[in-house]
Each structure stands twice: as structure tokens, then as C-alpha cells.
Amino acid sequence: MDFDYDSLAVLSAVIRTGSFETAAKSLNVTQSAVSQRIKQLEEKVGSILIVRGRPCVPTEDGLLLCQHVEQVTLLRHEVSEQLSGPVGVSRANVRIAVNSDSLATWFPKVVKHAADELNLRLDIIPDDQEFTEDRLRSGDATAVITSSVTPIAGCKSYALGEMEYLAVASKSYAENHLTAGITLANVASGPSIRFDRKDTLPLQWLQVAFGNSAVLSSHYIPSYEGHMLCCRLGIGWAMMPHVAVAALVDSGELIDVVPDARVRVPLFWHTRSQSSRIMQGLSEIVLRVAKTELDGNGR
């Protein structure tokens, strides 16, 4: 079958943005034009490619075509790079899902190396590490960092190492909420800070620290920077990567709520098995940076 790659690019835009309207804006065309392209492509293929909804998601055939156009786009970039020399004018964009704590700590080094070594631009979707793999399954991302070791069909998985988390709070918070003792009841009743309702790290930490869980009274702040600032202002206790708060704990600005109570979260890099040279290069960079930055790699 001969593919109309302009139509495939429209299909990819709808899946990437989640709607016909947003895809039209990103392509600088009308929504009607997007709908017409998708209709023509579905008629040519002979099957429905998109499940209309909020968001729009690909069918099995739609996902297959999105993966195909993704590979072709990267191959075009590789050829362009070879034709135009080592610097070149072509830049590839790769969409990946990464957990917010990695974005705030070690992953920016991946972004820099990918730009310097591969002339690559990364389109990063932030999400909880327990749910990023859904982005890969849905076709929303080409690769993901996840806490799940479970293999994804058609993908390769690489162990990256671990992120170590501890519960921290400001001195003012401890004075206001923990003077009666650091017990499960006192910690659970005081305000905590969570990323969103999918964030289970505080509940995992309660199990480690006290051998039991509890219902938390939480502020939901979907921002790493917001977590840090609210914690330092005494608004609540929060789960933070050890690498991010070690200096603040050492200086006494923050306290380690229960010393030695740690949650270690393993991270894995999942990418499609049939990868282009660029994706293979990106995987090598991710593994190289993780080896020096994450626990469990001799650190």
C-alpha cells in the first residue's frame, strides 16, 4: 500500500494532541481539513484508525500507522544528517514520557547529550512513573521511563537504577504538627503534599516508616518546584528525592521526618524493539547518564 505521509502526519498529530481541534492548530490548518484527511485515510486503509473521544486514542491499526510514520520521520532525519554533514540542518523530535522527579534531577543531562550528540529535540510528557508506560501502549510516546519492570509487547526494557525518596518537612512544620511525637497518627493527620491522586509514594513511605498505612490529609500540587517550595514554607511534609534535599537536610533547613525510612523506586527505560539508529543512540545516552546519576549503579 502506498501511504500518503501528509495524511499520516495528520493522524500522528491527532493522537499526539488528543483532539482534532488541537491537532488542527498545531498544523495551522482548519479542523475540517484534519477531519477530511483522517476520513480519507480510514477509507483507504479500510478500517477505523481513531476512537473519537476526549482524548482521541488510536485503534490497533491507527497505532501501527503512528509507529510507522514515527520510524519514517526518524529515518528521514538520519539520511538528512548523512547528506548534510555532521552538523546538518535537519532536527528530529522524539516524544517521550518521563516522571517529574527525574526531569527535575538527572534527566536534563540526557536532554543536553541528545541535543549535542544526536541533534535531537525531545518532546517530554511529564507523568507519574507508575503510569508513563500507558503512554507507550497508547502510541502517545516513543519511549518512557517507568517504575514497572513488566515487559510491554513489542518493546525493549532496560534497568536504569533507583531513585531514593525520604519524607522531609520544615522546622516550622515540625513545631506546629509533630511536637507530640512522630507517630503514624500525628504524621497522617498533619497536612502532606502529594503530586496528584495517583501519587502513592507517601503511602508507601508510611508502610516503611510505621509498618502501616493511613488516610492522609493532602495538598495536591502537580509540580516538583511547587513541592519543594511548599515544603520549605512549612505547608506540609513531602516525599522528595534524596539527591534533591540532602544539602537542605544537612544544613538543618529541612528535617528527615523518620531517619533511615526510605522508599527506593526502580526505574526502567522502555522503547520500541524496532528502533532507528537515533533511538538506539538515545537509549545509549539514557543508560550512560543513569549509570552515573542513579542509585544501584555503584553510587
C-alpha positions as CSV (number, residue, x, y, z in Angstrom):
1,M,0.0,0.0,0.0
2,D,1.3,3.5,-0.9
3,F,1.0,5.8,2.1
4,D,0.1,9.5,2.0
5,Y,2.6,10.7,4.5
6,D,0.9,14.1,4.8
7,S,-2.2,12.3,6.0
8,L,-0.2,10.1,8.3
9,A,1.3,13.2,9.8
10,V,-2.2,14.5,10.5
11,L,-3.1,11.1,12.1
12,S,0.0,11.4,14.3
13,A,-0.9,14.9,15.3
14,V,-4.4,13.9,16.4
15,I,-3.1,11.1,18.6
16,R,-0.3,13.3,20.0
17,T,-2.5,16.2,20.9
18,G,-5.6,14.1,21.8
19,S,-8.1,16.1,19.7
20,F,-8.9,17.1,16.1
21,E,-9.1,20.8,17.2
22,T,-5.7,20.9,18.8
23,A,-4.1,18.9,16.0
24,A,-5.5,21.5,13.5
25,K,-4.0,24.3,15.5
26,S,-0.6,22.6,15.7
27,L,-0.6,22.0,11.9
28,N,-2.0,25.5,11.1
29,V,-5.0,24.1,9.2
30,T,-8.7,24.0,9.8
31,Q,-10.4,21.3,11.9
32,S,-12.4,20.4,8.8
33,A,-9.2,19.8,6.9
34,V,-8.0,17.4,9.6
35,S,-11.3,15.5,9.7
36,Q,-11.2,15.2,5.9
37,R,-7.7,13.8,5.9
38,I,-8.5,11.3,8.6
39,K,-11.7,10.2,6.8
40,Q,-9.8,9.7,3.5
41,L,-7.0,7.8,5.3
42,E,-9.5,5.5,7.0
43,E,-11.3,4.9,3.7
44,K,-8.0,4.0,2.0
45,V,-6.9,1.7,4.8
46,G,-10.3,0.2,5.2
47,S,-10.6,0.5,9.0
48,I,-11.2,3.0,11.8
49,L,-7.9,4.5,12.9
50,I,-9.1,6.7,15.8
51,V,-11.5,6.2,18.6
52,R,-13.2,9.6,18.8
53,G,-13.3,10.9,22.4
54,R,-11.6,13.1,25.0
55,P,-8.9,12.3,24.4
56,C,-8.9,10.7,20.9
57,V,-6.9,7.4,21.0
58,P,-5.7,5.1,18.2
59,T,-7.2,1.8,17.3
60,E,-4.7,-1.1,16.8
61,D,-4.4,-0.1,13.1
62,G,-4.1,3.5,14.0
63,L,-1.3,2.8,16.5
64,L,0.5,0.7,13.9
65,L,0.4,3.6,11.4
66,C,1.6,6.1,14.0
67,Q,4.6,3.9,14.8
68,H,5.3,3.6,11.1
69,V,5.3,7.3,10.5
70,E,7.4,7.8,13.6
71,Q,10.1,5.5,12.3
72,V,10.0,7.1,8.8
73,T,10.4,10.5,10.3
74,L,13.5,9.4,12.3
75,L,14.9,7.7,9.2
76,R,14.5,10.8,7.1
77,H,16.4,12.7,9.8
78,E,19.2,10.2,9.7
79,V,19.5,10.4,5.9
80,S,19.4,14.2,6.1
81,E,22.2,14.2,8.7
82,Q,24.3,12.0,6.5
83,L,23.8,14.1,3.4
84,S,24.3,17.5,5.1
85,G,27.3,16.6,7.2
86,P,27.8,16.2,10.9
87,V,26.1,19.4,11.9
88,G,23.3,19.3,9.3
89,V,20.1,21.3,9.3
90,S,17.6,18.6,10.0
91,R,16.4,18.1,13.5
92,A,14.3,15.1,14.7
93,N,11.8,15.4,17.5
94,V,11.1,12.4,19.8
95,R,8.2,12.3,22.2
96,I,8.9,10.5,25.5
97,A,7.2,10.3,28.9
98,V,9.4,10.9,31.9
99,N,8.5,11.1,35.6
100,S,8.7,14.6,37.1
101,D,11.4,13.8,39.7
102,S,13.7,12.5,37.0
103,L,13.1,15.7,35.0
104,A,14.0,17.8,38.0
105,T,17.2,15.9,38.8
106,W,19.1,13.8,36.4
107,F,17.2,13.7,33.1
108,P,18.2,17.2,31.9
109,K,21.7,15.8,31.3
110,V,20.1,13.3,28.9
111,V,18.4,16.2,27.0
112,K,21.8,18.0,26.7
113,H,23.6,15.0,25.4
114,A,20.8,14.1,23.0
115,A,21.0,17.6,21.5
116,D,24.8,17.7,21.4
117,E,25.4,14.2,20.1
118,L,22.3,13.4,18.0
119,N,21.0,16.9,17.1
120,L,17.8,15.7,18.7
121,R,14.9,17.6,20.2
122,L,12.8,15.9,22.9
123,D,9.1,16.5,23.4
124,I,8.7,15.4,27.0
125,I,5.5,14.4,28.7
126,P,5.7,14.6,32.5
127,D,3.7,11.9,34.3
128,D,3.9,9.6,37.4
129,Q,6.4,6.8,36.9
130,E,3.7,4.2,37.6
131,F,1.7,5.4,34.7
132,T,4.1,6.5,32.0
133,E,4.0,3.1,30.3
134,D,0.4,3.7,29.3
135,R,1.8,6.5,27.1
136,L,3.9,3.9,25.2
137,R,1.0,1.5,24.8
138,S,-1.3,4.2,23.5
139,G,1.2,5.5,21.0
140,D,1.5,8.8,22.7
141,A,5.2,8.3,23.3
142,T,8.1,6.6,21.6
143,A,9.9,5.7,24.8
144,V,9.2,6.1,28.5
145,I,10.8,6.0,31.9
146,T,8.7,3.9,34.3
147,S,8.8,2.1,37.6
148,S,7.3,-1.1,36.0
149,V,9.6,-4.0,35.1
150,T,6.7,-5.7,33.3
151,P,7.6,-6.1,29.6
152,I,5.5,-4.2,27.1
153,A,4.6,-6.1,23.9
154,G,6.9,-5.0,21.0
155,C,9.3,-3.1,23.3
156,K,12.7,-3.5,24.9
157,S,13.2,-2.8,28.6
158,Y,16.4,-1.6,30.3
159,A,17.0,-1.2,34.1
160,L,18.3,2.2,34.9
161,G,18.8,2.2,38.7
162,E,16.8,3.5,41.6
163,M,15.7,6.8,43.0
164,E,15.7,7.1,46.8
165,Y,13.0,9.1,48.5
166,L,12.6,10.3,52.0
167,A,9.9,12.3,53.9
168,V,11.0,15.8,54.7
169,A,9.5,18.8,56.4
170,S,10.5,22.3,57.6
171,K,11.4,23.0,61.2
172,S,8.3,25.2,61.5
173,Y,6.1,22.4,60.3
174,A,7.6,20.0,62.9
175,E,7.0,22.6,65.6
176,N,3.3,23.0,64.6
177,H,2.4,19.4,63.9
178,L,4.9,16.9,65.3
179,T,5.7,18.1,68.9
180,A,3.5,15.4,70.4
181,G,5.8,12.8,68.7
182,I,6.4,11.3,65.3
183,T,3.8,8.7,65.2
184,L,1.6,7.3,62.4
185,A,-1.4,9.2,63.7
186,N,0.4,12.5,64.0
187,V,2.1,12.3,60.6
188,A,-1.1,11.2,58.9
189,S,-3.2,13.9,60.5
190,G,-0.9,16.7,59.6
191,P,-1.0,18.1,56.0
192,S,1.1,16.3,53.4
193,I,2.0,17.4,49.9
194,R,1.2,15.0,47.0
195,F,1.7,15.4,43.3
196,D,-1.8,14.2,42.4
197,R,-4.2,11.4,43.4
198,K,-2.1,8.9,41.6
199,D,0.9,9.6,43.8
200,T,1.3,6.6,46.1
201,L,4.8,7.4,47.4
202,P,3.6,8.9,50.7
203,L,1.5,5.8,51.4
204,Q,4.5,3.5,50.6
205,W,6.6,5.6,53.0
206,L,4.1,5.2,55.8
207,Q,4.4,1.4,55.4
208,V,8.2,1.6,55.6
209,A,8.3,4.1,58.5
210,F,5.4,2.7,60.7
211,G,4.5,-0.7,59.2
212,N,1.0,0.5,58.4
213,S,-0.8,3.0,56.1
214,A,-3.4,5.6,56.8
215,V,-5.7,8.2,55.2
216,L,-3.7,11.3,54.5
217,S,-4.8,15.0,54.6
218,S,-3.1,16.3,51.5
219,H,-2.4,19.3,49.3
220,Y,-2.2,18.2,45.7
221,I,0.5,20.2,43.9
222,P,1.4,18.8,40.5
223,S,4.8,20.4,40.3
224,Y,8.2,19.4,41.6
225,E,9.2,23.0,42.2
226,G,5.8,23.6,44.0
227,H,6.5,20.6,46.2
228,M,9.9,21.9,47.2
229,L,8.7,25.4,47.8
230,C,5.6,24.4,49.8
231,C,7.7,22.0,51.9
232,R,10.3,24.7,52.7
233,L,7.4,27.1,53.6
234,G,6.1,24.7,56.2
235,I,2.8,23.9,54.3
236,G,3.2,20.2,54.6
237,W,5.6,17.2,54.6
238,A,6.6,15.8,51.3
239,M,8.3,12.9,49.6
240,M,11.4,14.2,47.8
241,P,14.4,12.5,46.1
242,H,17.3,12.2,48.4
243,V,19.7,13.8,45.9
244,A,17.5,16.9,45.8
245,V,17.2,17.5,49.5
246,A,20.4,16.1,51.0
247,A,22.0,19.5,51.3
248,L,18.9,21.1,52.9
249,V,18.7,18.3,55.4
250,D,22.4,18.6,56.2
251,S,22.0,22.4,56.7
252,G,19.1,21.9,59.0
253,E,16.6,23.8,56.9
254,L,14.6,20.6,56.4
255,I,14.3,17.6,58.7
256,D,14.2,14.0,57.8
257,V,10.9,13.0,59.4
258,V,11.9,9.4,60.1
259,P,15.6,8.9,59.6
260,D,16.5,5.9,57.6
261,A,12.9,5.4,56.4
262,R,13.4,5.3,52.7
263,V,11.4,4.3,49.6
264,R,13.5,3.1,46.7
265,V,11.8,3.3,43.3
266,P,13.4,1.3,40.5
267,L,13.3,3.0,37.1
268,F,13.3,1.3,33.7
269,W,13.6,2.7,30.1
270,H,11.1,1.1,27.7
271,T,11.4,1.7,24.0
272,R,10.1,0.0,20.9
273,S,12.0,-3.1,19.8
274,Q,12.3,-1.9,16.2
275,S,14.2,1.2,16.8
276,S,16.0,3.6,14.5
277,R,19.7,4.4,14.8
278,I,18.6,7.7,16.5
279,M,16.5,5.9,19.1
280,Q,19.3,3.4,19.7
281,G,21.6,6.4,20.3
282,L,19.1,8.0,22.7
283,S,18.9,4.7,24.6
284,E,22.6,4.6,25.0
285,I,22.7,8.1,26.3
286,V,19.9,7.4,28.8
287,L,21.7,4.3,30.1
288,R,25.0,6.2,30.3
289,V,23.6,9.1,32.3
290,A,21.6,6.9,34.6
291,K,24.7,4.8,35.4
292,T,26.4,7.8,36.9
293,E,23.3,9.6,38.4
294,L,21.0,6.9,39.9
295,D,21.5,4.6,42.9
296,G,22.0,0.9,42.4
297,N,24.8,1.6,39.8
298,G,27.7,1.7,42.2
299,R,26.9,5.1,43.6
